[in-house]
Amino acid sequence: EELASWVEDKNYLLRHAATEALLGYVQSQAEIISRTLRLLDPLLNDSAEYVRRGHVLALRTMGRKHPQAVFDYVEKHLSSISERARESFLSVLSDPFAGKDPKQKGELLARLQA
């Protein structure tokens, strides 16, 4: 698939464009949330801030309709993330969607800040 190659591209602008494309796609195709999250995986520890911001925006937007999927995504990656990804996840969990489940948000935040 084209987007799968975009998220692995050397050009950070193309990687960022992939986050924008995925964002639009998931808003119209809710049933493919897990596939979209898998496509975002390579961008989790991206060195380009512009790409990481797109990654955060995509997760926040998905979380508004599918909070449990985003909580599960964060949980899945907690044991193998860089400091950059940790900061991104803290930003994702600061979005209002995360406040809908304060217990889960609190548990994830505690683990991220440990």
C-alpha positions in Angstrom: 0.0 0.0 0.0 1.2 3.5 -0.8 0.8 4.9 2.8 2.9 2.1 4.2 5.8 3.2 2.0 5.2 6.9 3.0 5.6 6.2 6.7 9.0 4.7 6.0 10.2 7.3 3.5 13.4 9.3 4.1 11.7 12.6 3.5 10.1 13.8 6.7 7.5 15.8 4.7 6.2 12.7 3.1 6.1 10.9 6.5 4.1 13.9 7.9 1.8 13.7 4.8 1.1 10.1 5.8 -0.2 11.2 9.2 -2.5 13.7 7.6 -3.8 11.1 5.1 -4.4 8.6 7.8 -6.2 11.1 9.9 -8.7 11.8 7.2 -9.1 8.2 6.4 -9.8 7.1 9.9 -12.5 9.8 10.3 -14.4 8.4 7.4 -13.5 4.7 7.9 -13.9 3.9 11.6 -13.8 0.2 11.1 -10.1 0.3 10.1 -8.8 1.9 13.3 -6.4 -1.0 14.1 -4.9 -1.0 10.7 -4.4 2.8 10.9 -2.7 2.5 14.2 -0.3 -0.1 12.8 0.5 2.2 10.0 1.4 4.9 12.6 3.8 2.6 14.4 6.9 3.5 12.4 6.4 7.1 13.1 6.2 6.7 16.9 9.9 7.4 17.5 10.5 9.6 14.4 13.3 12.1 14.6 11.4 14.9 12.9 9.3 17.0 15.2 6.8 17.9 12.4 6.1 14.1 11.9 5.7 13.5 15.7 3.2 16.4 15.9 1.2 14.8 13.1 1.4 11.4 15.0 0.0 13.1 18.1 -2.7 14.9 16.2 -3.8 11.6 14.6 -3.9 9.8 17.9 -5.9 12.6 19.6 -8.4 12.7 16.8 -8.8 9.0 16.8 -9.2 9.1 20.6 -12.2 11.3 20.4 -14.2 8.6 18.7 -12.2 5.5 19.7 -10.6 6.3 23.1 -10.1 2.6 24.1 -8.2 1.9 20.9 -5.8 4.8 21.6 -5.4 3.8 25.3 -4.6 0.3 24.1 -2.1 1.7 21.6 -0.3 3.7 24.3 -0.3 0.6 26.6 1.1 -1.6 23.9 4.1 0.7 23.3 4.9 1.7 26.9 7.8 -0.8 27.3 9.7 0.1 24.2 9.4 3.9 23.6 12.0 6.6 23.4 11.9 9.8 25.3 10.5 11.5 22.2 7.6 9.0 22.1 7.1 9.4 25.9 6.6 13.1 25.4 4.2 12.4 22.5 2.1 10.1 24.6 2.0 12.6 27.4 0.6 15.1 24.9 -1.9 12.6 23.6 -3.2 11.8 27.1 -3.6 15.6 27.8 -6.4 15.7 25.2 -9.9 15.9 26.6 -10.9 12.4 25.2 -8.5 10.8 27.8 -10.5 12.5 30.6 -13.5 10.3 29.8 -11.7 7.4 31.5 -9.7 9.1 34.4 -8.7 5.7 35.9 -7.0 4.4 32.7 -5.6 7.9 31.9 -4.1 8.0 35.4 -2.6 4.5 35.2 -1.0 5.3 31.8 0.3 8.7 33.0 1.9 7.1 36.1 3.7 4.5 34.0 4.8 7.2 31.5 6.2 9.3 34.3 7.9 6.5 36.2 
